Amino acid sequence: MRKLILTIALALAPLSAQADVLDFAGRQLDALHQSVDHKLGAVWNFLGSSQPETGIEMVESTPMVWIAPAPRQLDAKVAPPQLTLAAADMTMPRVPAPRVVRAPSVEKADKRLFCVEYARALSGLSIFGDAKYWWDRAKNLYSRASRPLEEAVMVFAGSSRLKRGHLAVVSQIVSAREIRVEQANWLNKGEIDHDTPVLDVSDKNDWSRVRVWDVPSRQFGSRVYAISGFILNPAERLAANN
């Protein structure tokens, strides 16, 4: 820097004044150098570092090295718990056991029973008189149906064979065409007939005409009987309406 300034000053000054110029330029450069050194010293003092002995040095900077962060340890994946369902925990639909169709039987009563008193005792219906009148007398007292329901009273209409009619209580519905009944005095001996089969033989399957099992011959009798209908007790009426 000093040589450059001195060269410029000598080139511009006349030859006679080169000595003075060189002297003046030397003094100016010394003053400039002192001023620069003074300011650099103040800067180094401000930064808290000692002033380099030889002025400003070019310090080769260390290249920055990017250090990749260590990968974060991932939590081990926990497999979801396996759901095991025990066979005992499974709610299986219950299949109702088939009802046993009992064989008909005859019981000898302690005293002679009639169909009316026996049907009244089993059903709880408060109807009196001959069996053939029960259908009409139940009209304003109990619900009536044209098809059988368990515990309903089946009313046989009067005929030449059944002059007073007949009553039987439905104990089991076997199919759309067959039922079992409890009855008394069917054989005119005052006996009790249990689970007697009754077969619907009507053309329209409306239970208007039936045949009744004959216990002595172990087959359905040949006679066909007219049926007025079925009288329901109060509990049966509620069940039929639900």
C-alpha positions as CSV (number, residue, x, y, z in Angstrom):
1,M,0.0,0.0,0.0
2,R,2.8,2.4,0.9
3,K,4.6,1.7,-2.3
4,L,1.5,2.3,-4.4
5,I,0.8,5.7,-2.8
6,L,4.4,6.8,-3.0
7,T,4.6,5.8,-6.7
8,I,1.5,7.8,-7.5
9,A,2.7,10.9,-5.6
10,L,6.1,10.8,-7.4
11,A,4.5,10.5,-10.7
12,L,2.3,13.6,-10.2
13,A,4.9,15.8,-8.5
14,P,7.6,17.9,-10.3
15,L,11.1,16.5,-10.3
16,S,12.4,19.4,-8.1
17,A,9.9,18.7,-5.4
18,Q,10.3,14.9,-5.3
19,A,12.3,15.1,-2.1
20,D,9.7,17.1,-0.3
21,V,6.9,14.9,-1.7
22,L,8.7,11.8,-0.5
23,D,9.1,13.2,2.9
24,F,5.5,14.5,3.1
25,A,4.2,11.2,1.9
26,G,6.2,9.3,4.3
27,R,4.9,11.3,7.2
28,Q,1.3,10.9,6.0
29,L,1.6,7.2,5.6
30,D,3.1,6.8,9.1
31,A,0.2,8.8,10.5
32,L,-2.3,6.7,8.6
33,H,-0.6,3.5,9.7
34,Q,-0.7,4.7,13.4
35,S,-4.4,5.6,13.1
36,V,-5.3,2.3,11.6
37,D,-3.3,0.4,14.3
38,H,-5.0,2.5,17.0
39,K,-8.5,1.7,15.6
40,L,-7.8,-2.0,15.2
41,G,-6.5,-2.1,18.8
42,A,-9.7,-0.6,20.0
43,V,-11.7,-3.1,18.1
44,W,-9.8,-6.1,19.5
45,N,-10.1,-4.7,23.0
46,F,-13.8,-4.4,22.5
47,L,-14.1,-8.0,21.3
48,G,-12.1,-9.2,24.3
49,S,-9.1,-10.5,22.3
50,S,-5.6,-9.4,22.4
51,Q,-4.3,-7.4,19.5
52,P,-2.2,-9.5,17.0
53,E,1.4,-8.5,17.1
54,T,1.6,-8.1,13.3
55,G,-1.8,-6.5,12.7
56,I,-4.6,-8.3,11.0
57,E,-3.9,-11.9,10.2
58,M,-5.8,-14.0,7.7
59,V,-7.2,-16.9,9.7
60,E,-8.1,-19.9,7.7
61,S,-11.6,-20.9,8.9
62,T,-12.3,-24.5,9.7
63,P,-14.9,-25.9,7.3
64,M,-18.2,-26.6,9.1
65,V,-19.1,-30.2,9.3
66,W,-22.8,-31.2,9.7
67,I,-23.2,-34.0,12.1
68,A,-26.4,-35.9,11.6
69,P,-28.3,-36.4,14.8
70,A,-28.4,-39.9,16.0
71,P,-31.7,-41.5,15.0
72,R,-34.2,-41.5,17.8
73,Q,-34.8,-45.0,19.2
74,L,-38.3,-45.9,18.1
75,D,-40.5,-47.6,20.6
76,A,-41.0,-51.2,19.8
77,K,-44.3,-51.8,18.2
78,V,-46.5,-53.7,20.5
79,A,-48.8,-56.0,18.7
80,P,-52.5,-55.6,19.7
81,P,-53.7,-58.2,22.1
82,Q,-55.3,-61.1,20.4
83,L,-58.9,-61.5,21.3
84,T,-59.7,-65.0,22.2
85,L,-63.3,-66.0,22.6
86,A,-63.9,-69.0,24.6
87,A,-66.7,-71.3,23.4
88,A,-68.4,-70.8,26.8
89,D,-68.6,-67.1,26.1
90,M,-70.5,-67.5,22.8
91,T,-74.2,-67.1,23.2
92,M,-75.7,-69.6,20.9
93,P,-79.4,-69.5,20.1
94,R,-81.3,-71.9,22.1
95,V,-83.3,-74.4,20.0
96,P,-86.4,-75.5,21.9
97,A,-86.5,-79.1,22.5
98,P,-89.2,-80.9,20.6
99,R,-92.2,-81.5,22.6
100,V,-93.0,-85.1,23.4
101,V,-96.3,-86.2,22.0
102,R,-97.7,-88.4,24.7
103,A,-99.6,-91.5,24.0
104,P,-103.3,-91.5,24.9
105,S,-104.4,-93.2,28.1
106,V,-107.5,-93.8,30.2
107,E,-107.8,-93.2,34.0
108,K,-110.6,-94.6,36.1
109,A,-112.0,-91.8,38.3
110,D,-113.0,-92.2,41.9
111,K,-116.5,-91.3,40.9
112,R,-118.3,-91.0,37.7
113,L,-117.3,-87.7,35.9
114,F,-119.1,-85.8,33.2
115,C,-117.4,-83.8,30.5
116,V,-118.9,-80.5,31.7
117,E,-117.7,-80.6,35.3
118,Y,-114.3,-81.9,34.3
119,A,-113.8,-79.2,31.6
120,R,-115.0,-76.5,34.0
121,A,-112.4,-77.7,36.6
122,L,-109.5,-77.7,34.1
123,S,-110.3,-74.4,32.3
124,G,-111.7,-72.3,35.1
125,L,-114.6,-71.1,33.0
126,S,-117.8,-70.3,34.8
127,I,-120.3,-71.7,32.4
128,F,-123.1,-74.1,33.4
129,G,-125.6,-76.3,31.6
130,D,-125.3,-78.9,28.9
131,A,-122.1,-78.8,26.7
132,K,-124.0,-78.0,23.6
133,Y,-125.1,-74.6,25.1
134,W,-121.6,-73.5,26.2
135,W,-120.7,-71.9,22.9
136,D,-123.7,-69.5,22.9
137,R,-123.5,-68.8,26.6
138,A,-119.8,-67.9,26.3
139,K,-120.5,-65.2,23.7
140,N,-120.7,-62.2,26.2
141,L,-118.4,-63.8,28.8
142,Y,-115.2,-65.1,27.1
143,S,-113.3,-64.8,23.9
144,R,-114.0,-67.4,21.3
145,A,-112.0,-68.8,18.4
146,S,-112.5,-71.0,15.4
147,R,-109.1,-72.7,15.7
148,P,-107.6,-74.5,18.7
149,L,-105.4,-73.0,21.3
150,E,-103.9,-74.8,24.2
151,E,-106.1,-74.8,27.4
152,A,-109.1,-73.7,25.3
153,V,-112.3,-75.6,25.6
154,M,-113.5,-77.3,22.5
155,V,-117.2,-77.4,22.2
156,F,-118.9,-80.3,20.3
157,A,-122.2,-79.5,18.9
158,G,-125.2,-81.6,19.7
159,S,-126.0,-84.5,17.5
160,S,-127.7,-87.9,17.4
161,R,-124.6,-89.4,18.9
162,L,-124.0,-86.5,21.3
163,K,-127.4,-85.4,22.3
164,R,-126.1,-83.0,25.0
165,G,-122.9,-82.2,23.1
166,H,-119.5,-82.7,24.6
167,L,-116.5,-80.7,26.0
168,A,-112.8,-81.3,25.8
169,V,-109.8,-79.2,26.9
170,V,-107.0,-78.7,24.4
171,S,-103.7,-80.0,26.0
172,Q,-101.3,-79.9,23.1
173,I,-101.3,-78.8,19.4
174,V,-99.4,-81.4,17.4
175,S,-100.0,-79.9,13.9
176,A,-102.4,-77.8,11.9
177,R,-104.6,-80.9,11.6
178,E,-104.1,-82.7,15.0
179,I,-104.4,-81.8,18.7
180,R,-104.5,-83.6,22.0
181,V,-107.3,-83.1,24.5
182,E,-108.2,-83.9,28.1
183,Q,-111.8,-85.1,28.5
184,A,-114.1,-87.1,30.6
185,N,-116.9,-89.6,30.0
186,W,-116.1,-90.0,26.3
187,L,-116.7,-93.7,26.5
188,N,-119.8,-93.1,28.7
189,K,-118.1,-94.8,31.6
190,G,-117.3,-91.7,33.7
191,E,-113.6,-92.2,33.0
192,I,-110.9,-89.6,32.3
193,D,-109.2,-89.7,28.9
194,H,-105.7,-88.2,28.8
195,D,-104.0,-86.9,25.6
196,T,-106.7,-88.1,23.4
197,P,-105.9,-87.4,19.7
198,V,-108.4,-85.3,17.7
199,L,-108.1,-85.0,13.9
200,D,-109.4,-82.1,11.8
201,V,-111.2,-83.6,8.8
202,S,-112.9,-80.4,7.5
203,D,-112.5,-79.5,3.8
204,K,-111.2,-76.1,4.6
205,N,-109.1,-77.0,7.6
206,D,-111.2,-74.8,9.8
207,W,-111.8,-77.3,12.6
208,S,-115.5,-77.5,12.0
209,R,-115.5,-81.3,11.7
210,V,-113.3,-83.8,13.6
211,R,-112.7,-87.4,14.3
212,V,-111.7,-88.6,17.7
213,W,-109.2,-91.3,18.7
214,D,-110.8,-94.6,19.8
215,V,-108.7,-96.0,22.7
216,P,-110.0,-99.6,22.6
217,S,-109.3,-100.0,18.8
218,R,-106.2,-97.7,18.9
219,Q,-107.2,-95.8,15.8
220,F,-109.4,-92.8,14.9
221,G,-113.1,-93.5,15.1
222,S,-115.1,-93.6,11.9
223,R,-117.6,-91.0,13.2
224,V,-117.3,-87.3,12.3
225,Y,-118.4,-84.7,14.8
226,A,-119.4,-81.1,14.3
227,I,-117.4,-78.5,16.3
228,S,-119.0,-75.2,17.4
229,G,-115.6,-73.7,18.3
230,F,-113.1,-73.0,21.1
231,I,-113.7,-71.0,24.2
232,L,-110.7,-69.2,25.7
233,N,-110.1,-68.4,29.4
234,P,-109.0,-64.8,30.3
235,A,-105.3,-65.7,30.3
236,E,-105.6,-67.3,26.8
237,R,-107.4,-64.2,25.5
238,L,-104.5,-61.9,26.6
239,A,-101.9,-64.2,25.0
240,A,-103.9,-64.3,21.8
241,N,-104.1,-60.5,21.6
242,N,-100.3,-60.0,22.1
